Amino acid sequence: MICRWGGVAKLYSLKDRIKYSINAGADIILFANQVHPRKVLNLNRAIKIVRELLNSGEVKESSIKRANRNINSLKERLYR
């Protein structure tokens, strides 16, 4: 599952959007339309947020591992 949150960015914080996406079962989260230089998502910031969510128990490590397995499975099917 791929999740794109552009339409609700004004309603939820970045942390909440990442948390809700992971907990909903998203394997890939897309952050598109980043045209404003001050609002471009830094990958390190996203990774930090995921680590915080894992450490606080707001998302499960098993969710991250499942998403990783799904992505690797897709890559294997695409690149045979």
Secondary structure, DSSP 8 states (H G I E B T S, - for coil): -EEE-GGGTTTS-HHHHHHHHHHTT-SEEE-----SGGG---HHHHHHHHHHHHHHTSS-HHHHHHHHHHHHHHHHHHT-
